[in-house]
Amino acid sequence: MLNQESPSSAYIHVPFCQHRCGYCDFTLVAQKDHLIEEYLAAMEQQLAEVGEGIELQTLFLGGGTPTHLSIDQLQRLFDALFSRFQLATDYEFSIEANPLNLTEEKIDFLKQSGVNRVSLGVQSFDSDILTFLERDHQPEQIFEIVESLQSRIENTSLDLIFAVPGQSLKDWQTSLANAVRLKIPHISTYGLTIEKGTTFWSREQAGLFELPEEELAGVMYEFALDFLDAEGLKHYEISNFARPGYECRHNEVYWTGYPYYGFGPGAASYLNGIRRQNHRSVVTWLKRIAAGESPISDQEQLSPEDRAREAIIFGLRRRVGINITEFASRYGFDLDALSHAAIQKHVQAGLLEETATHLRLTQAGCLLADSVVIDFL
């Protein structure tokens, strides 16, 4: 049965950007830098409630754009973090970055501060696609910045988006080839989705653009699987590819159901079987902390069966799949008994494969993962 584990991972949400891209529905504010000092004070207050000397295996700063903060502001945030947490010997300290924020000085500062993994929001190597996605960098700048970054922090990941209006299969192939040419050890690929409330949603509803056909999106995804595998980047999770040893350890914490801390607006935590989420509104989060109130907006105590079902959903994201024996030992449920109908349905459809030891998505199943995992709820 599942024992209560002590968290050794933490996520820090930094909700500031220069510009909110039209497809983005993350928790952030743009052109609101006057709130940064208030945010840092609130983070100091939140972190002061955590015990001292907690050792972290993984630390992840996401956003927003953490590197939008100045060096002095980042230093203040790091000081608050390391007054409570310490990094294990074999740690992973990741930060999300916008390419144009990464000056030589800031890269040096990040390295000196212990950052050893950077995730770059590149999105494309095509200037027209970058313009459509409202990104502020150009393809030639990506090469310069990645070269500068990797000379200091080798473990660099690129985010790339496919199935963008106006994007051809050849455009996508070129972006992947350019990423590989840079000898990047980790690549994340995401099909463009349009979320309600974004400016892209309004534009799509007004008929200003259409997403590519699902068939083309599927071809793009399958090309990435085959091409990146041939280039030595193993497909280890639905959207993620890595050279051996460069898998994102922090994300593996989420996918394998281990506990973690979460700080900042919109951040989630998973502690003692309770899942909590902070207010997504940056202003509400700030006001609540300033008033000495809880910043939590949602809280759920997961039952043993809830945990088991959630473990299936997250576990199927990993290409290795779910170890059937380990699942029973950790969660106290027989996998087949818990979800027999769903397993059989998708095995017969060719979307899942079940061996004596594992249950995993097939390649076809990866394309339809959301419609597969919903049957395990």
N, C-alpha and C positions, 0 to 999 in steps of 0.2 A: 504493500500500500504506500501511497505518497506521503512522505514525511515533509515537515516544514523546513525548507532550506533557507539559509541566510543569504540575502541578496549580495551579489558581488558585481552588479552592473548598475549603471545609472545613465539616464537620458536627461539632457538639459535642453530645453526649448528656448531658442533665441528668436523672438518674433519680429525682427526688423528687416526690411528690404528697401532698396532704392525705388523699386517699382513692383507692383503686383502684376505678374504675367496673366494674360487673359484666361489661361486654362487652370490657374492655381486656385485651389480651395483650402489650402493649409491655413493654420492659425498664424496670421501675421498682420502687421500694419506697414504701410509704405508712406514715405515722406512724413514720418512722425518721430524724427530723431530726438525731439525735445522730451520724449518719454523714456529715453535710454537710461538716464540717471535714476529716474524713479524705478525703472525695471531692475537696475543693479542693486538699489537699496532693498527692493522687495526680495530679490534672490538672496541677498545677505541675511535677511530676516528669516526666510524659509530655511536656509541651510543651517542657521544657528539652532534650529530645533532638532537637528540630526546629531546623533552621538559622534564623538570624535574617534579618529583612528580607524575608520571603516576601510577595509582593503577592497579595492575594485580590480577585477580582471578586465572589465571593459567600461569605457566611458565614451559617450557619444553626444556631441553637440550638433543639434539639427535646427531647422528653422522653416520659414524665414531664411536668413542668410547670416550665420554667426560671424563670418568674416566682414560683414558690413560694419561691425563695431571697430572702433579705432584700437590701436595697440594698447593705449592706456586703459580703455574700457574693457578690453579682453583681459588685461592683467588684473583688473579689479575683480572680474568674474572668476578667473582662475584662482586668485588669492582666497576668495570665498569658498570655492570648491575644495581647495587643498587644505583649508583650515579644518575640514571635516573628513575628507577622504584622502586616502593615500593609494598610489598605484602599486599593484603587485609587480613582482619582478618581470614576469612575462605578460605585460599588459598590452591592451589595444586601446589607443586614445584617438578617436576619430572626430573629424570636424567637417561639416558641409561647407562648401565654398563656391562663390561666384568667381569665374575666371578673372574678371577685371579688378576684383578686390585684392588679388594676390600680388602685391608689390614684393620686390626683393626683400625689403625690410620686414614686411609682415610674415613672409615665409620663414625668414631667419628667426623671428620671434616665436612662431608656432613650433618650430623644431626645438628651440631652446627651452620652450615651456613643456616639452614632452610629447607633443602631438606626433604620432607616428603613422597616421593614416588620414588621407584627405579624399573626400568625395566631391568631385567637380561637376557642377550642373552645366555640362557642355551642351547637351540635347541634340546637336547636329553639327556637321561640318559643311553644311550647305547654307550659303548666305541668304537665299530666298526663304528657306525653312526657318532660319533663325529670325528673320524679320517677321514672318508670320507668327512665330511663337513669342514675339516681343522680347527677345533676348538682346542684351546690349553689347555683345562681343561679336567678332568676325572670325571666320575660320582660321585665317593666318595667325591671329592672336592666340588661338588655342595651342598651336604648336610651340610658340615661344614660351607661354606660361607653363605648359606641361614639362617642357625641357628644364626650365628654371626650377620648378617644383620638385621634379624627380631627382635632381642633383642633390637635393637636401632630404626629401621625404620620398623614399622609393615607392612605398605602398600607396599608390594613387588609384582611385576608381573614377570612371567616367559614367555619367548618366546619359543615355541616348533615348530619344523618343521616335517611335515609328507610327505609321498610319496617320500621318499629318495631311490635311488637305493640300493637294498639289504635289505631294511627294510620290515619286515613282519608285519602283523596285530598285532601279539603278542608283537613284539618289541614296537609298538606304544602304545598298551594298557599298557605295563609296564611303559613307560615314563609318561603317564597320571596318572597312579596310584601313581608313585613316587612323582609327583608334588602335588597331592592331599594329600599324606601322610605328606608333609611338611606344610600342612594347609595354602597354598598360597591363598590369597584372589582374585587374578586376574591372568588369563592365556590367552595368545594370541597364536593361532594355525595358521600356514601358510603351505599350500602345496608348496613343492619345485617347483619353476619355474626357467627355464634356460633362461637368458637374453642374447641377442646378445652382444658381446664385452667382456663377462666374460670368464675366463679360462674354466669354466664348459661347456660353449657353444662350445668352440673349441674341448674339449674332447668328447662331445656328437657327434659333427659332424664327428669326427674321428672314431666313433663307439666304444669308450672306455667304455661307459656305456649307459644304457637305463633307462629312467624313468619308474616306475611301471605303469601298465595298469590303465587307467582312472577309471575302475570299482573298483579296489582295493583302489585307492585314495578316491573315493566316500564312500566306506565302512569305511575307516579310519575316514573321516570327520563325517559321521553319528554316528559312535561309540562315537566320542568326544562329539557330541551334547547330546546324551543320557546319557553317563557316567557322564559328568561334571554336567549336570542338576540334576542328582540323588544325586550328592555330594554337591549340594547347590550352584553351580556356574552357575548363570543364563546366557544364551546365549543372550547378549544384542546387538551385532553387528556381522556381518558375521564371523569375525575372533576372536571375543573377548568374554570372559566369566568372570563374576565377582560375588562375594558375594554381597548382598545388601549394597549399599553405597560405594562400591569400584570401580565403573565404572570410566574409565579414563575421567575426566572432560575436559582435554585439547583436546582430540580427539573429544569429543562431540561438541566442538566449530566448528571444521571442518565439521562434519556431519550435523550440524544444520545451517550452512551458516552464522555464525557470523564472524565479522572481527578479524584480528590478525596481529601482527607484525612478521616479519621474518628477522633474521640477520645471516650472515655467507654465505659461498659459497654454492650455490644450494638452499638456503632457499627461500621459497615463502612467500609472504604477501598478505593480502586481506584487502584493505583500501579504503573506499569511493567508493565501487563498482568496484575498479580497482584491478586486480590480477597481481602481479609482481613476477618474479623469478630472482634471482641472478645467475650470471655465475656459471656453475657447475665446471669449471676448477679452482682448488684452486689457482694456480699460476696466472691465468688471474684475478681472483677476487682480489688477493693481489696487483697486479700491478695497477689495475684500482683505487683502493682506495689510494694507495701510490701517484698516479698521480693526485689525486683530482677529478677523473672521477666517473661516476655512475657505480656501480657494476651490474646494472640490465641488463639482457640479453633479457628478454621477458616481455611484458606488454600488458594487454588487458582490455579495458573498457567493462564490461558486460552490455548488454542491459537488460531491464526488463524481456524479454522472456528468454534470456540466463540464468539469475539468477534463474528464475522459473524452467527451465529444469535441471540446475545443482542441484537445491534443490531436485528434484525428484531422481536424480542419487545418491546423498549422503544420502537422506532420506530413500531410500530403503535399504541401508546398515544396518540401525538400525532395530532391530527385532520388535520394536513397530510400525515401518512403518511411514507413513505420515498421519498426521491429516488433513483431507480434508478441514474442515472449517478454520483451522489455516492457511493452505496453501493459500487459496483464500484471506484471510484477509491480509496476509503478503506480498504476491507477486502480487496480483491483477489479478490472472488468475484462472479460474475454472479448476480443475485438469482433469476432464473427458473431457472437451471441448478441452483442450490443447493436450491431449494424448489419445484420445478415442481408436484409432485403436490399439495402443501398449498395452493398458490396456486389451482390450477385447481378443487380441491374447494370452496374457500370462495367463489371468484368465482361458480361455478355455483349455490351455495346462496344467493347474494345477500348474503353477509357481508363480502366484500372487493370492492373495485373497482380495476381496473388500467388505467391510462392509459399513454400513450407515455412519460410522465415519472415517474409516481408509483404506489405501491401503498399503499392506505389502507383502513381499515375503513369500511363503510357505517354508517348510523345503526343498522340492525338488528344489524350486527356489533358495535357498541359494547355492546349488551345482552348479547352472548354472547362477549365478548372472551377470557375465560379459556379457553373451549373451542376458540377459533380458534387462539390463539398456541401452545397445547400441541403442535399439529401441526408447528411449526417447530423444535422441539427436536432 
